[in-house]
Amino acid sequence: MLVNLTFYYGKILTCAIILMFLGSDKMQKPNMIEAQKRGHLKTKVLTNDYNIPSDMQSYGVNKKYYIETYGCQMNVHDSEAVKAILEDMSFTNTKDLSAADLIIINTCAIRENAHNKVFGKLGQLKNLKKNNPNIMIGLCGCMAQEEVVIDLLFKKYQWLDFVFGTHNIYKLPFILKEAITKGELVVEVWSKEGNIIENIPFKRDSNYKAWVNIMYGCDNFCTYCIVPYVRGRQRSRRPNYIMDEVQELIKAGYKEITLLGQNVNSYGRDFIDQNYDFADLLTDISKTDIDRIRFVTSNPWDFTDKMIEVIKNNKNIMPYIHLPIQSGSNKILKLMGRRYTKEDYIELFNKIKSNIKNVSISTDIIVGFPGETEEDFQETLALVNELKFDFAFTFVYSPREGTAAIKLKDNVSEDEKKERLYQLNKLINKYALANNQKYLLQTVKVLIEKQDVKTGLLTGYTETNKLTYCKGDLSDIGKIVLVQINKVKTWSLYGERNF
């Protein structure tokens, strides 16, 4: 009996220690079960939650920060917020990793390849930390929201100083302060539905083009996608905050904005006090003096006729649409949890093409999804042959822990996946070049962004999002100019400034 009691109380003590560790203010761990829950909580809009403790406002004096970003436009824009917050703490930016006093890796969780790159980078940083223990190194972003990643970090990367997720970027000054004070790994990652934090600053990478978040999170739960788990439920920003941000960008001289959301078409569906959707937002922004409006990403099942009309009737909404199809097989689309058929997609594609003049359309395609047969893959190739996309982002299926697709039997060998990707890319390249050839000897409007270091040519993008190189004057940077195209390649146009 004594032995049994000793064992019993020993187990209680062990559990208590674990709970103390997990529940301490040192660590808030993500939980994938909690991350997939969707309740009916009203989204709070918080306007005063970003602040910097007085003792951290000058912490970065004579210190430099380095940030490396992996992933999508959302991650890039998150890094712009991180930069601004650090500069509010008096840090200065450096592009030299070895010169940094603070290093932050902003991560992507969408594909296994992104994971591998980050862990490879952490291996490099471990040696840097070993040689200079005073360097502060942190990890943030989507990978930080994955429970399995945090478990791995605690097993193999205890030398890190801090980890935070996608919901609490604005808390960085407090997280950094805690890491400095404790001198040990601090993890603060929230698994919750999420609020909206307004008035976070941004240190934008460009003086001419800007990202503008219109919403956060996603409720679609495509079976292959980790985003709804790592970014929380859908939360649409109130229109007045978006419009204020756009007006500030116009006053600052910005020429182009890109509206960001995991599925911008579903913007406003979570509003309970007003009937206001993405087409309404596009209409209101188009009435401002901004020269160019873009948006990503659009989901086919939410792309309405009302949206098409708004884009068609407003010249400052650019005729470029990214419209992910993912597969040309209805069987695979169903397994992916995509709520449309290929016939639905083709009908929408043709409607967009027939209504919006000179529109270019790009897409996303995944090959090697569990259950994909050669016949399914051939259906994807047939769809590409029919629609002739301007370009496409193509991927081999990457299993993500916690998603529904992880439970499906992966019946496609790695060699088959690579061969299918090769065949698909060959076809995509063919039509990308064919679409670009239509621009030969045409005059197009290009927003000049910079001078290319290798060629000395100016570079920018057309209204249809074609990368363009041209001869011109450095004074053209930041302007929308006319360029006559005299040469085309698969992924770019070349021309001369037309005066």
C-alpha positions in Angstrom: 0.0 0.0 0.0 2.8 2.4 0.9 4.5 1.6 -2.5 1.2 2.4 -4.3 0.7 5.7 -2.4 4.3 6.7 -3.1 3.8 6.0 -6.8 0.4 7.8 -6.7 1.8 11.0 -5.0 4.9 10.8 -7.2 2.6 11.0 -10.3 0.7 13.9 -8.8 4.0 15.8 -8.1 5.2 15.1 -11.7 1.9 16.3 -13.2 2.0 19.4 -10.9 5.5 20.3 -12.1 4.5 19.9 -15.7 1.4 22.1 -15.2 3.5 24.7 -13.4 5.9 24.7 -16.3 3.2 24.9 -19.0 1.2 27.4 -17.1 4.0 29.7 -16.1 4.3 33.2 -17.5 7.4 32.0 -19.2 5.5 29.9 -21.7 2.2 30.1 -23.6 2.2 27.1 -25.9 0.0 26.8 -29.0 -2.6 24.1 -29.0 -3.9 22.8 -32.4 -7.2 21.6 -30.9 -7.9 25.0 -29.5 -6.7 26.7 -32.8 -9.4 24.9 -34.9 -12.3 26.0 -32.6 -14.7 28.5 -34.0 -17.1 30.1 -31.5 -19.5 33.0 -31.7 -17.3 35.5 -29.8 -17.6 39.1 -31.1 -14.3 40.3 -32.5 -12.9 43.1 -30.4 -11.3 46.1 -32.1 -8.5 47.3 -29.8 -7.0 50.7 -30.5 -4.8 51.3 -27.5 -3.1 47.9 -26.9 0.1 48.7 -28.7 2.6 50.5 -26.4 6.2 50.2 -25.3 7.3 50.1 -21.7 9.2 53.2 -20.7 12.3 51.2 -19.9 12.3 49.6 -23.4 11.8 52.8 -25.5 15.6 53.4 -25.6 16.7 49.8 -25.2 17.8 49.6 -28.9 20.0 52.7 -28.8 23.3 51.8 -30.5 21.9 48.3 -31.3 21.0 46.9 -34.7 18.3 44.4 -35.7 18.2 41.9 -38.6 15.0 40.3 -39.7 14.6 37.4 -42.2 11.1 36.6 -43.7 9.8 33.4 -45.2 6.4 33.0 -46.8 3.5 35.0 -48.3 2.7 38.7 -48.5 1.0 38.5 -45.1 4.3 37.4 -43.5 6.1 40.2 -45.4 3.6 42.7 -44.0 4.0 41.3 -40.5 7.7 41.9 -40.8 7.0 45.5 -41.6 5.2 45.7 -38.3 8.1 44.0 -36.4 10.6 46.5 -38.0 8.5 49.5 -37.0 8.1 48.2 -33.4 11.8 47.6 -33.1 12.6 51.1 -34.4 10.1 52.5 -31.8 12.5 50.9 -29.3 15.4 52.8 -31.0 16.9 49.9 -32.9 18.4 50.5 -36.3 18.1 48.1 -39.2 21.0 46.1 -40.7 21.2 43.8 -43.6 24.4 42.3 -42.2 23.6 39.3 -40.1 27.0 39.4 -38.3 26.5 43.0 -37.3 23.1 42.4 -35.6 22.4 42.6 -31.9 18.9 41.2 -32.3 17.9 38.7 -35.0 14.3 37.7 -35.7 13.2 34.9 -38.1 9.6 35.4 -39.3 8.4 31.9 -40.5 6.0 30.3 -42.9 4.2 27.0 -42.2 2.4 26.4 -45.5 4.9 23.8 -46.8 7.5 21.4 -45.5 10.2 23.1 -47.6 9.6 26.4 -45.7 10.1 24.4 -42.4 13.3 22.9 -43.6 14.7 26.3 -44.6 13.9 27.8 -41.2 15.5 24.9 -39.3 18.5 25.2 -41.6 18.8 28.8 -40.7 18.5 28.1 -37.0 21.5 25.7 -37.4 23.5 28.6 -38.8 22.3 31.0 -36.0 23.2 28.5 -33.3 26.9 28.9 -34.2 26.5 32.6 -34.2 24.9 32.5 -30.8 27.7 30.2 -29.5 30.4 32.7 -30.6 28.5 35.7 -29.3 26.1 34.8 -26.4 24.9 38.4 -26.2 23.0 38.3 -29.4 19.3 38.0 -28.9 17.6 35.6 -31.3 13.9 35.1 -31.8 11.4 33.2 -33.9 7.9 34.3 -34.9 5.2 33.8 -37.5 3.2 30.8 -38.6 5.6 28.1 -37.6 5.5 29.4 -34.1 1.8 28.7 -34.0 2.4 25.0 -34.6 2.3 22.9 -31.5 4.8 20.3 -32.9 7.3 23.1 -33.7 7.2 24.5 -30.2 7.8 21.0 -28.8 10.8 20.6 -31.1 12.2 24.0 -30.1 12.1 23.1 -26.4 13.9 19.8 -27.2 16.6 21.1 -29.6 16.6 24.9 -29.7 16.6 26.0 -26.0 19.4 28.5 -27.0 16.7 30.7 -28.6 15.8 33.7 -26.5 12.1 34.2 -27.5 9.2 32.9 -29.6 6.0 34.6 -30.4 3.1 34.0 -32.9 0.9 35.7 -35.3 -1.7 37.0 -32.8 0.6 39.0 -30.6 3.2 40.8 -32.7 2.2 44.1 -30.9 3.4 42.5 -27.6 7.0 42.2 -28.9 8.4 44.9 -26.5 7.1 43.0 -23.5 8.2 39.6 -24.8 11.7 41.0 -25.5 11.8 42.5 -22.0 10.9 39.2 -20.4 13.5 37.4 -22.4 16.2 39.9 -21.3 15.1 39.7 -17.7 14.9 35.9 -17.4 17.8 35.0 -19.6 16.0 31.9 -20.8 13.7 30.9 -23.7 10.4 32.7 -23.5 7.5 31.4 -25.5 4.3 33.4 -25.9 2.1 32.0 -28.6 -1.7 32.3 -28.4 -4.2 29.7 -29.7 -7.4 31.7 -29.9 -9.9 33.1 -32.3 -8.3 36.5 -32.3 -9.0 40.2 -32.1 -8.1 43.1 -34.3 -5.3 45.4 -33.1 -5.4 48.8 -34.7 -2.7 51.5 -34.7 0.2 49.1 -35.0 3.0 50.9 -36.9 4.6 49.7 -40.1 8.1 50.3 -41.5 7.2 49.7 -45.2 9.7 48.2 -47.6 8.7 50.5 -50.4 7.9 54.1 -50.7 5.6 53.5 -53.7 3.7 50.3 -53.0 2.0 49.3 -49.8 0.3 46.2 -48.3 -3.0 46.9 -46.5 -4.5 44.2 -44.3 -8.3 44.2 -44.7 -8.8 41.0 -42.7 -7.0 38.4 -40.6 -7.5 34.6 -40.3 -9.5 32.1 -42.2 -12.5 29.9 -41.6 -12.4 27.8 -44.8 -10.4 24.8 -43.5 -9.2 23.4 -46.9 -8.0 20.0 -46.0 -4.3 20.6 -46.9 -4.0 24.1 -45.4 -2.6 25.0 -42.0 -3.5 28.7 -42.2 -6.8 28.6 -40.3 -5.0 27.0 -37.4 -2.0 29.4 -37.3 -3.8 32.7 -38.2 -7.1 32.2 -36.3 -10.7 32.8 -37.3 -11.7 35.3 -39.9 -11.7 38.9 -38.6 -12.5 41.7 -41.0 -11.2 45.2 -40.2 -13.8 47.9 -40.0 -14.0 49.9 -43.2 -13.2 53.3 -41.5 -9.8 52.0 -40.3 -9.0 50.7 -43.8 -10.0 53.9 -45.5 -8.0 56.0 -43.0 -4.9 53.9 -43.7 -5.4 54.3 -47.5 -5.8 58.1 -47.1 -2.5 58.2 -45.1 -0.7 56.3 -47.8 -2.0 58.6 -50.5 -0.8 61.6 -48.5 2.6 59.9 -48.2 2.8 59.7 -52.0 2.1 56.0 -52.4 1.0 55.0 -55.9 -0.3 51.4 -55.3 -1.9 49.4 -52.6 -2.5 45.7 -52.3 -5.4 44.6 -50.1 -4.4 41.5 -48.1 -6.5 38.6 -46.8 -6.4 34.9 -46.8 -9.6 35.1 -48.8 -10.4 38.8 -49.5 -13.7 37.9 -51.2 -15.2 36.9 -47.9 -14.4 40.2 -46.3 -17.2 41.5 -44.2 -19.1 38.2 -43.8 -18.3 38.3 -40.1 -19.9 41.7 -39.6 -23.0 41.5 -37.5 -24.0 45.2 -37.5 -23.7 46.1 -41.2 -24.2 44.7 -44.7 -20.8 45.6 -46.2 -18.8 43.3 -48.4 -15.5 43.2 -50.4 -17.2 44.8 -53.5 -18.4 47.7 -51.3 -14.8 48.1 -50.0 -13.3 48.1 -53.5 -15.9 50.7 -54.6 -15.1 53.0 -51.7 -11.3 52.7 -52.2 -11.6 53.2 -55.9 -13.2 56.7 -55.2 -9.9 57.8 -53.6 -6.9 59.3 -55.4 -4.9 56.1 -55.2 -3.5 55.2 -58.7 -3.5 51.5 -58.4 -5.5 48.9 -56.3 -4.7 45.2 -56.2 -5.8 42.4 -53.9 -4.8 38.9 -52.9 -5.9 36.2 -52.5 -9.3 35.4 -54.1 -11.2 32.2 -53.5 -13.3 31.1 -56.5 -16.3 30.2 -54.4 -16.7 33.8 -53.1 -16.0 35.7 -56.4 -19.3 37.5 -57.1 -20.7 39.2 -60.2 -20.8 42.3 -58.1 -17.0 42.2 -57.7 -16.6 41.7 -61.4 -18.7 44.8 -62.1 -16.8 46.9 -59.7 -13.4 45.9 -61.1 -14.7 46.4 -64.7 -16.0 49.9 -64.0 -13.0 51.4 -62.1 -9.8 52.1 -63.9 -7.7 52.2 -60.7 -8.5 48.6 -59.8 -5.9 46.7 -61.7 -6.9 44.1 -64.3 -5.0 41.3 -62.6 -6.6 38.5 -60.5 -5.0 35.7 -58.6 -7.5 32.9 -58.6 -6.3 29.6 -57.2 -7.7 26.4 -58.8 -5.5 23.9 -56.9 -6.5 20.9 -59.2 -8.4 20.2 -62.4 -10.0 17.1 -61.0 -13.4 17.3 -59.3 -12.5 14.3 -57.2 -9.3 15.9 -55.9 -11.1 19.3 -55.4 -13.6 17.5 -53.2 -10.9 15.8 -51.2 -9.2 19.2 -50.8 -12.4 20.7 -49.3 -12.7 23.2 -52.1 -16.3 24.1 -52.5 -16.5 24.3 -56.3 -16.1 22.1 -59.3 -13.8 22.6 -62.2 -16.8 23.5 -64.3 -17.7 26.2 -61.8 -14.2 27.5 -62.0 -14.1 27.6 -65.8 -17.4 29.4 -65.9 -16.1 32.1 -63.5 -12.8 32.3 -65.4 -14.5 33.0 -68.7 -16.9 35.5 -67.1 -13.9 37.4 -65.7 -12.2 37.3 -69.1 -15.2 38.5 -71.0 -16.0 41.4 -68.7 -12.6 42.8 -67.6 -10.6 44.2 -70.5 -7.1 42.8 -70.9 -7.3 41.0 -67.6 -4.5 38.6 -66.6 -5.2 35.7 -64.3 -2.8 33.6 -62.3 -3.5 30.6 -60.2 -2.1 28.0 -57.7 -1.9 24.3 -58.5 -0.9 21.4 -56.2 0.2 18.1 -57.7 0.6 14.8 -55.9 -2.3 15.3 -53.5 -3.3 12.0 -51.7 -5.5 10.0 -54.0 -4.4 11.8 -57.2 -4.2 9.3 -60.0 -2.6 9.8 -63.4 -6.1 10.4 -64.8 -6.7 13.2 -62.2 -3.4 14.8 -63.1 -4.2 14.7 -66.8 -7.4 16.5 -66.0 -5.3 19.3 -64.4 -3.2 19.5 -67.5 -6.3 19.6 -69.7 -7.6 22.5 -67.6 -4.4 24.4 -68.0 -4.5 23.8 -71.8 -8.0 25.2 -71.9 -7.5 28.3 -69.7 -3.9 29.2 -70.6 -3.1 31.0 -67.3 -0.7 34.0 -67.4 1.3 32.3 -64.8 0.9 29.9 -61.9 2.5 29.0 -58.6 2.9 25.3 -58.6 3.7 23.0 -55.7 4.1 19.4 -54.8 1.6 18.5 -52.0 3.1 19.0 -48.6 1.5 17.2 -45.6 0.9 19.5 -42.6 0.5 18.1 -39.1 -3.0 18.9 -37.8 -4.8 19.2 -41.1 -7.5 16.8 -42.3 -5.4 15.7 -45.3 -2.7 14.3 -43.1 -5.1 11.3 -42.5 -5.4 10.5 -46.2 -3.2 7.8 -47.7 -0.5 9.4 -49.7 -0.4 7.0 -52.7 1.8 9.1 -55.0 5.5 8.4 -55.0 8.1 11.2 -54.7 9.3 10.4 -58.2 5.8 10.7 -59.6 5.2 14.0 -57.8 8.4 15.4 -59.3 7.6 14.2 -62.8 4.1 15.7 -62.6 5.4 19.0 -61.4 7.9 19.0 -64.2 5.2 18.4 -66.8 2.9 21.0 -65.3 5.6 23.7 -65.1 6.6 23.0 -68.8 3.0 23.7 -69.8 2.6 26.7 -67.5 5.9 28.2 -69.0 4.5 27.7 -72.5 1.4 29.8 -71.8 3.3 32.4 -69.8 5.5 33.1 -72.8 2.5 33.0 -75.2 0.7 35.6 -73.0 3.7 37.8 -72.7 4.2 37.8 -76.5 0.9 39.6 -76.8 2.7 42.7 -75.3 5.4 42.9 -78.0 5.4 46.3 -79.6 2.7 47.4 -77.2 2.9 50.5 -74.9 2.1 49.7 -71.3 2.0 51.6 -68.0 4.6 50.6 -65.6 5.1 51.7 -62.0 8.9 52.0 -61.8 10.2 50.7 -58.4 14.0 50.4 -58.6 17.1 50.0 -60.7 18.2 46.4 -61.3 21.7 46.0 -59.9 22.8 43.5 -62.6 21.5 45.1 -65.7 21.3 48.8 -64.7 17.7 48.8 -66.1 14.7 50.2 -64.3 12.2 47.6 -63.1 8.5 47.7 -62.2 5.2 46.1 -63.0 2.5 46.7 -65.6 -1.2 47.0 -64.7 -1.5 43.3 -65.4 1.3 42.5 -63.0 4.0 41.7 -65.6 7.6 42.3 -64.4 9.1 44.8 -66.8 12.7 46.0 -67.4 13.3 49.2 -69.3 15.8 51.9 -70.1 15.1 55.2 -68.4 16.2 57.8 -66.0 16.6 57.3 -62.2 14.1 60.1 -61.7 11.4 57.8 -63.1 11.6 55.7 -59.9 8.3 56.0 -58.1 6.4 57.1 -61.2 4.0 55.4 -63.5 5.5 55.7 -66.9 4.8 54.5 -70.5 7.1 51.7 -71.7 7.1 50.4 -75.3 7.8 46.6 -75.2 10.4 45.4 -77.7 11.4 42.0 -76.2 9.6 39.4 -74.1 10.7 36.4 -72.0 8.7 33.8 -70.2 8.5 35.8 -67.0 9.4 39.3 -68.0 9.0 42.1 -70.5 11.7 44.5 -71.8 11.3 47.9 -73.4 12.2 51.5 -73.5 10.7 54.5 -71.7 8.2 56.2 -74.1 8.4 59.9 -73.7 
